[in-house]
Amino acid sequence: MNVIYVLIPIAVILLLVAIAIFFWAVKKDQFDDLDRQGFNILFDEDKQDSDKNG
């Protein structure tokens, strides 16, 4: 039963750290455009290769 007195504060601290990291990521625009990377894979055109071929 004594271990619960240690685990609850550790869980609260981890929760606060996770919330702080989430708000930091939102503030730094990490979630600004989630679809762009998926479209970059589908529509990949190498402009450097087309410039070399003339």
PyMOL Python script that loads the backbone (N, CA, C, O; Angstrom):
from pymol import cmd

cmd.read_pdbstr("""\
ATOM      1  N   MET A   1       0.810  -1.192   0.000  1.00  0.00           N
ATOM      2  CA  MET A   1       0.000   0.000   0.000  1.00  0.00           C
ATOM      3  C   MET A   1       0.860   1.266   0.000  1.00  0.00           C
ATOM      4  O   MET A   1       0.419   2.314  -0.471  1.00  0.00           O
ATOM      5  N   ASN A   2       2.056   1.175   0.514  1.00  0.00           N
ATOM      6  CA  ASN A   2       2.932   2.338   0.563  1.00  0.00           C
ATOM      7  C   ASN A   2       3.426   2.744  -0.820  1.00  0.00           C
ATOM      8  O   ASN A   2       3.768   3.905  -1.046  1.00  0.00           O
ATOM      9  N   VAL A   3       3.464   1.799  -1.735  1.00  0.00           N
ATOM     10  CA  VAL A   3       3.974   2.106  -3.058  1.00  0.00           C
ATOM     11  C   VAL A   3       3.039   3.055  -3.811  1.00  0.00           C
ATOM     12  O   VAL A   3       3.478   3.767  -4.714  1.00  0.00           O
ATOM     13  N   ILE A   4       1.771   3.070  -3.451  1.00  0.00           N
ATOM     14  CA  ILE A   4       0.816   3.957  -4.120  1.00  0.00           C
ATOM     15  C   ILE A   4       1.109   5.418  -3.803  1.00  0.00           C
ATOM     16  O   ILE A   4       0.783   6.303  -4.595  1.00  0.00           O
ATOM     17  N   TYR A   5       1.717   5.675  -2.657  1.00  0.00           N
ATOM     18  CA  TYR A   5       2.091   7.040  -2.304  1.00  0.00           C
ATOM     19  C   TYR A   5       3.244   7.545  -3.161  1.00  0.00           C
ATOM     20  O   TYR A   5       3.465   8.752  -3.261  1.00  0.00           O
ATOM     21  N   VAL A   6       3.965   6.645  -3.768  1.00  0.00           N
ATOM     22  CA  VAL A   6       5.055   7.014  -4.681  1.00  0.00           C
ATOM     23  C   VAL A   6       4.545   7.067  -6.118  1.00  0.00           C
ATOM     24  O   VAL A   6       4.924   7.956  -6.882  1.00  0.00           O
ATOM     25  N   LEU A   7       3.692   6.122  -6.484  1.00  0.00           N
ATOM     26  CA  LEU A   7       3.242   6.029  -7.875  1.00  0.00           C
ATOM     27  C   LEU A   7       2.295   7.155  -8.278  1.00  0.00           C
ATOM     28  O   LEU A   7       2.347   7.612  -9.420  1.00  0.00           O
ATOM     29  N   ILE A   8       1.453   7.604  -7.396  1.00  0.00           N
ATOM     30  CA  ILE A   8       0.515   8.675  -7.738  1.00  0.00           C
ATOM     31  C   ILE A   8       1.237   9.988  -8.038  1.00  0.00           C
ATOM     32  O   ILE A   8       0.918  10.613  -9.049  1.00  0.00           O
ATOM     33  N   PRO A   9       2.187  10.442  -7.224  1.00  0.00           N
ATOM     34  CA  PRO A   9       2.906  11.670  -7.598  1.00  0.00           C
ATOM     35  C   PRO A   9       3.729  11.515  -8.879  1.00  0.00           C
ATOM     36  O   PRO A   9       3.841  12.461  -9.659  1.00  0.00           O
ATOM     37  N   ILE A  10       4.296  10.350  -9.098  1.00  0.00           N
ATOM     38  CA  ILE A  10       5.049  10.129 -10.335  1.00  0.00           C
ATOM     39  C   ILE A  10       4.115  10.203 -11.537  1.00  0.00           C
ATOM     40  O   ILE A  10       4.473  10.781 -12.563  1.00  0.00           O
ATOM     41  N   ALA A  11       2.926   9.625 -11.422  1.00  0.00           N
ATOM     42  CA  ALA A  11       1.949   9.668 -12.511  1.00  0.00           C
ATOM     43  C   ALA A  11       1.486  11.103 -12.769  1.00  0.00           C
ATOM     44  O   ALA A  11       1.313  11.495 -13.924  1.00  0.00           O
ATOM     45  N   VAL A  12       1.287  11.875 -11.732  1.00  0.00           N
ATOM     46  CA  VAL A  12       0.863  13.272 -11.899  1.00  0.00           C
ATOM     47  C   VAL A  12       1.975  14.083 -12.563  1.00  0.00           C
ATOM     48  O   VAL A  12       1.699  14.911 -13.432  1.00  0.00           O
ATOM     49  N   ILE A  13       3.207  13.858 -12.171  1.00  0.00           N
ATOM     50  CA  ILE A  13       4.338  14.569 -12.776  1.00  0.00           C
ATOM     51  C   ILE A  13       4.471  14.206 -14.251  1.00  0.00           C
ATOM     52  O   ILE A  13       4.688  15.084 -15.086  1.00  0.00           O
ATOM     53  N   LEU A  14       4.342  12.932 -14.576  1.00  0.00           N
ATOM     54  CA  LEU A  14       4.418  12.519 -15.983  1.00  0.00           C
ATOM     55  C   LEU A  14       3.275  13.106 -16.802  1.00  0.00           C
ATOM     56  O   LEU A  14       3.469  13.483 -17.957  1.00  0.00           O
ATOM     57  N   LEU A  15       2.098  13.185 -16.218  1.00  0.00           N
ATOM     58  CA  LEU A  15       0.964  13.790 -16.902  1.00  0.00           C
ATOM     59  C   LEU A  15       1.216  15.269 -17.174  1.00  0.00           C
ATOM     60  O   LEU A  15       0.928  15.756 -18.267  1.00  0.00           O
ATOM     61  N   LEU A  16       1.744  15.977 -16.202  1.00  0.00           N
ATOM     62  CA  LEU A  16       2.044  17.395 -16.390  1.00  0.00           C
ATOM     63  C   LEU A  16       3.127  17.609 -17.441  1.00  0.00           C
ATOM     64  O   LEU A  16       3.056  18.561 -18.219  1.00  0.00           O
ATOM     65  N   VAL A  17       4.126  16.734 -17.470  1.00  0.00           N
ATOM     66  CA  VAL A  17       5.170  16.829 -18.493  1.00  0.00           C
ATOM     67  C   VAL A  17       4.581  16.570 -19.880  1.00  0.00           C
ATOM     68  O   VAL A  17       4.920  17.273 -20.832  1.00  0.00           O
ATOM     69  N   ALA A  18       3.716  15.586 -20.005  1.00  0.00           N
ATOM     70  CA  ALA A  18       3.092  15.282 -21.295  1.00  0.00           C
ATOM     71  C   ALA A  18       2.223  16.447 -21.763  1.00  0.00           C
ATOM     72  O   ALA A  18       2.236  16.783 -22.947  1.00  0.00           O
ATOM     73  N   ILE A  19       1.482  17.056 -20.873  1.00  0.00           N
ATOM     74  CA  ILE A  19       0.657  18.202 -21.243  1.00  0.00           C
ATOM     75  C   ILE A  19       1.528  19.379 -21.657  1.00  0.00           C
ATOM     76  O   ILE A  19       1.203  20.082 -22.614  1.00  0.00           O
ATOM     77  N   ALA A  20       2.627  19.601 -20.950  1.00  0.00           N
ATOM     78  CA  ALA A  20       3.531  20.691 -21.303  1.00  0.00           C
ATOM     79  C   ALA A  20       4.157  20.462 -22.674  1.00  0.00           C
ATOM     80  O   ALA A  20       4.274  21.401 -23.462  1.00  0.00           O
ATOM     81  N   ILE A  21       4.556  19.237 -22.967  1.00  0.00           N
ATOM     82  CA  ILE A  21       5.131  18.928 -24.278  1.00  0.00           C
ATOM     83  C   ILE A  21       4.083  19.111 -25.377  1.00  0.00           C
ATOM     84  O   ILE A  21       4.403  19.613 -26.454  1.00  0.00           O
ATOM     85  N   PHE A  22       2.846  18.711 -25.118  1.00  0.00           N
ATOM     86  CA  PHE A  22       1.782  18.893 -26.105  1.00  0.00           C
ATOM     87  C   PHE A  22       1.562  20.375 -26.405  1.00  0.00           C
ATOM     88  O   PHE A  22       1.488  20.762 -27.571  1.00  0.00           O
ATOM     89  N   PHE A  23       1.455  21.210 -25.365  1.00  0.00           N
ATOM     90  CA  PHE A  23       1.242  22.634 -25.603  1.00  0.00           C
ATOM     91  C   PHE A  23       2.442  23.279 -26.273  1.00  0.00           C
ATOM     92  O   PHE A  23       2.278  24.200 -27.073  1.00  0.00           O
ATOM     93  N   TRP A  24       3.649  22.812 -25.963  1.00  0.00           N
ATOM     94  CA  TRP A  24       4.840  23.317 -26.655  1.00  0.00           C
ATOM     95  C   TRP A  24       4.771  22.988 -28.145  1.00  0.00           C
ATOM     96  O   TRP A  24       5.091  23.834 -28.980  1.00  0.00           O
ATOM     97  N   ALA A  25       4.356  21.773 -28.482  1.00  0.00           N
ATOM     98  CA  ALA A  25       4.261  21.367 -29.883  1.00  0.00           C
ATOM     99  C   ALA A  25       3.194  22.163 -30.616  1.00  0.00           C
ATOM    100  O   ALA A  25       3.387  22.528 -31.775  1.00  0.00           O
ATOM    101  N   VAL A  26       2.078  22.438 -29.964  1.00  0.00           N
ATOM    102  CA  VAL A  26       1.039  23.249 -30.598  1.00  0.00           C
ATOM    103  C   VAL A  26       1.533  24.673 -30.807  1.00  0.00           C
ATOM    104  O   VAL A  26       1.250  25.281 -31.839  1.00  0.00           O
ATOM    105  N   LYS A  27       2.262  25.204 -29.850  1.00  0.00           N
ATOM    106  CA  LYS A  27       2.767  26.573 -29.954  1.00  0.00           C
ATOM    107  C   LYS A  27       3.819  26.703 -31.056  1.00  0.00           C
ATOM    108  O   LYS A  27       3.928  27.756 -31.684  1.00  0.00           O
ATOM    109  N   LYS A  28       4.589  25.651 -31.293  1.00  0.00           N
ATOM    110  CA  LYS A  28       5.626  25.663 -32.314  1.00  0.00           C
ATOM    111  C   LYS A  28       5.118  25.200 -33.678  1.00  0.00           C
ATOM    112  O   LYS A  28       5.920  24.937 -34.574  1.00  0.00           O
ATOM    113  N   ASP A  29       3.786  25.096 -33.851  1.00  0.00           N
ATOM    114  CA  ASP A  29       3.142  24.726 -35.118  1.00  0.00           C
ATOM    115  C   ASP A  29       3.556  23.352 -35.622  1.00  0.00           C
ATOM    116  O   ASP A  29       3.729  23.164 -36.826  1.00  0.00           O
ATOM    117  N   GLN A  30       3.717  22.400 -34.728  1.00  0.00           N
ATOM    118  CA  GLN A  30       4.058  21.041 -35.134  1.00  0.00           C
ATOM    119  C   GLN A  30       2.867  20.335 -35.776  1.00  0.00           C
ATOM    120  O   GLN A  30       3.048  19.398 -36.553  1.00  0.00           O
ATOM    121  N   PHE A  31       1.653  20.776 -35.459  1.00  0.00           N
ATOM    122  CA  PHE A  31       0.446  20.152 -35.984  1.00  0.00           C
ATOM    123  C   PHE A  31      -0.219  21.037 -37.031  1.00  0.00           C
ATOM    124  O   PHE A  31      -1.427  20.943 -37.250  1.00  0.00           O
ATOM    125  N   ASP A  32       0.565  21.894 -37.678  1.00  0.00           N
ATOM    126  CA  ASP A  32       0.006  22.874 -38.600  1.00  0.00           C
ATOM    127  C   ASP A  32      -0.579  22.215 -39.848  1.00  0.00           C
ATOM    128  O   ASP A  32      -1.720  22.497 -40.213  1.00  0.00           O
ATOM    129  N   ASP A  33       0.179  21.348 -40.501  1.00  0.00           N
ATOM    130  CA  ASP A  33      -0.276  20.726 -41.744  1.00  0.00           C
ATOM    131  C   ASP A  33       0.089  19.249 -41.716  1.00  0.00           C
ATOM    132  O   ASP A  33       1.204  18.867 -42.072  1.00  0.00           O
ATOM    133  N   LEU A  34      -0.860  18.424 -41.291  1.00  0.00           N
ATOM    134  CA  LEU A  34      -0.589  16.999 -41.145  1.00  0.00           C
ATOM    135  C   LEU A  34      -0.696  16.242 -42.466  1.00  0.00           C
ATOM    136  O   LEU A  34      -0.124  15.159 -42.591  1.00  0.00           O
ATOM    137  N   ASP A  35      -1.408  16.774 -43.450  1.00  0.00           N
ATOM    138  CA  ASP A  35      -1.630  16.061 -44.707  1.00  0.00           C
ATOM    139  C   ASP A  35      -0.524  16.292 -45.730  1.00  0.00           C
ATOM    140  O   ASP A  35      -0.402  15.515 -46.676  1.00  0.00           O
ATOM    141  N   ARG A  36       0.268  17.318 -45.572  1.00  0.00           N
ATOM    142  CA  ARG A  36       1.279  17.674 -46.572  1.00  0.00           C
ATOM    143  C   ARG A  36       2.294  16.564 -46.795  1.00  0.00           C
ATOM    144  O   ARG A  36       2.652  16.281 -47.939  1.00  0.00           O
ATOM    145  N   GLN A  37       2.763  15.934 -45.734  1.00  0.00           N
ATOM    146  CA  GLN A  37       3.785  14.898 -45.883  1.00  0.00           C
ATOM    147  C   GLN A  37       3.255  13.689 -46.638  1.00  0.00           C
ATOM    148  O   GLN A  37       3.995  13.074 -47.406  1.00  0.00           O
ATOM    149  N   GLY A  38       2.005  13.340 -46.441  1.00  0.00           N
ATOM    150  CA  GLY A  38       1.413  12.230 -47.175  1.00  0.00           C
ATOM    151  C   GLY A  38       1.300  12.530 -48.654  1.00  0.00           C
ATOM    152  O   GLY A  38       1.522  11.650 -49.485  1.00  0.00           O
ATOM    153  N   PHE A  39       0.958  13.759 -48.992  1.00  0.00           N
ATOM    154  CA  PHE A  39       0.856  14.139 -50.399  1.00  0.00           C
ATOM    155  C   PHE A  39       2.230  14.260 -51.053  1.00  0.00           C
ATOM    156  O   PHE A  39       2.363  14.027 -52.254  1.00  0.00           O
ATOM    157  N   ASN A  40       3.239  14.618 -50.286  1.00  0.00           N
ATOM    158  CA  ASN A  40       4.590  14.707 -50.848  1.00  0.00           C
ATOM    159  C   ASN A  40       5.079  13.348 -51.327  1.00  0.00           C
ATOM    160  O   ASN A  40       5.821  13.270 -52.306  1.00  0.00           O
ATOM    161  N   ILE A  41       4.683  12.297 -50.664  1.00  0.00           N
ATOM    162  CA  ILE A  41       5.088  10.961 -51.086  1.00  0.00           C
ATOM    163  C   ILE A  41       4.384  10.579 -52.385  1.00  0.00           C
ATOM    164  O   ILE A  41       4.990   9.975 -53.270  1.00  0.00           O
ATOM    165  N   LEU A  42       3.097  10.934 -52.499  1.00  0.00           N
ATOM    166  CA  LEU A  42       2.328  10.547 -53.674  1.00  0.00           C
ATOM    167  C   LEU A  42       2.720  11.325 -54.920  1.00  0.00           C
ATOM    168  O   LEU A  42       2.752  10.766 -56.016  1.00  0.00           O
ATOM    169  N   PHE A  43       3.016  12.606 -54.764  1.00  0.00           N
ATOM    170  CA  PHE A  43       3.292  13.468 -55.902  1.00  0.00           C
ATOM    171  C   PHE A  43       4.744  13.913 -55.896  1.00  0.00           C
ATOM    172  O   PHE A  43       5.034  15.106 -55.980  1.00  0.00           O
ATOM    173  N   ASP A  44       5.642  12.970 -55.798  1.00  0.00           N
ATOM    174  CA  ASP A  44       7.062  13.278 -55.739  1.00  0.00           C
ATOM    175  C   ASP A  44       7.593  13.496 -57.149  1.00  0.00           C
ATOM    176  O   ASP A  44       7.610  12.574 -57.964  1.00  0.00           O
ATOM    177  N   GLU A  45       8.020  14.702 -57.427  1.00  0.00           N
ATOM    178  CA  GLU A  45       8.628  15.029 -58.711  1.00  0.00           C
ATOM    179  C   GLU A  45      10.004  15.602 -58.425  1.00  0.00           C
ATOM    180  O   GLU A  45      10.140  16.597 -57.713  1.00  0.00           O
ATOM    181  N   ASP A  46      11.014  14.969 -58.982  1.00  0.00           N
ATOM    182  CA  ASP A  46      12.374  15.441 -58.782  1.00  0.00           C
ATOM    183  C   ASP A  46      12.673  16.534 -59.799  1.00  0.00           C
ATOM    184  O   ASP A  46      12.884  16.251 -60.979  1.00  0.00           O
ATOM    185  N   LYS A  47      12.691  17.769 -59.347  1.00  0.00           N
ATOM    186  CA  LYS A  47      12.971  18.886 -60.237  1.00  0.00           C
ATOM    187  C   LYS A  47      14.432  18.891 -60.654  1.00  0.00           C
ATOM    188  O   LYS A  47      14.755  19.353 -61.748  1.00  0.00           O
ATOM    189  N   GLN A  48      15.308  18.396 -59.818  1.00  0.00           N
ATOM    190  CA  GLN A  48      16.722  18.360 -60.150  1.00  0.00           C
ATOM    191  C   GLN A  48      16.978  17.393 -61.303  1.00  0.00           C
ATOM    192  O   GLN A  48      17.782  17.686 -62.188  1.00  0.00           O
ATOM    193  N   ASP A  49      16.306  16.249 -61.300  1.00  0.00           N
ATOM    194  CA  ASP A  49      16.496  15.270 -62.377  1.00  0.00           C
ATOM    195  C   ASP A  49      15.958  15.788 -63.703  1.00  0.00           C
ATOM    196  O   ASP A  49      16.561  15.552 -64.751  1.00  0.00           O
ATOM    197  N   SER A  50      14.825  16.495 -63.669  1.00  0.00           N
ATOM    198  CA  SER A  50      14.268  16.999 -64.922  1.00  0.00           C
ATOM    199  C   SER A  50      15.116  18.139 -65.464  1.00  0.00           C
ATOM    200  O   SER A  50      15.165  18.326 -66.680  1.00  0.00           O
ATOM    201  N   ASP A  51      15.790  18.914 -64.604  1.00  0.00           N
ATOM    202  CA  ASP A  51      16.658  19.976 -65.087  1.00  0.00           C
ATOM    203  C   ASP A  51      17.916  19.406 -65.738  1.00  0.00           C
ATOM    204  O   ASP A  51      18.429  19.987 -66.694  1.00  0.00           O
ATOM    205  N   LYS A  52      18.412  18.302 -65.246  1.00  0.00           N
ATOM    206  CA  LYS A  52      19.622  17.703 -65.810  1.00  0.00           C
ATOM    207  C   LYS A  52      19.359  17.074 -67.168  1.00  0.00           C
ATOM    208  O   LYS A  52      20.237  17.057 -68.031  1.00  0.00           O
ATOM    209  N   ASN A  53      18.143  16.553 -67.360  1.00  0.00           N
ATOM    210  CA  ASN A  53      17.836  15.871 -68.617  1.00  0.00           C
ATOM    211  C   ASN A  53      17.529  16.854 -69.751  1.00  0.00           C
ATOM    212  O   ASN A  53      17.446  16.456 -70.913  1.00  0.00           O
ATOM    213  N   GLY A  54      17.368  18.079 -69.428  1.00  0.00           N
ATOM    214  CA  GLY A  54      17.254  19.089 -70.447  1.00  0.00           C
ATOM    215  C   GLY A  54      15.901  19.485 -70.740  1.00  0.00           C
ATOM    216  O   GLY A  54      15.679  20.343 -71.595  1.00  0.00           O
TER     217      GLY A  54
END
""", "prot")
cmd.dss("prot")
cmd.show_as("cartoon", "prot")
cmd.util.cbc("prot")
cmd.orient("prot")
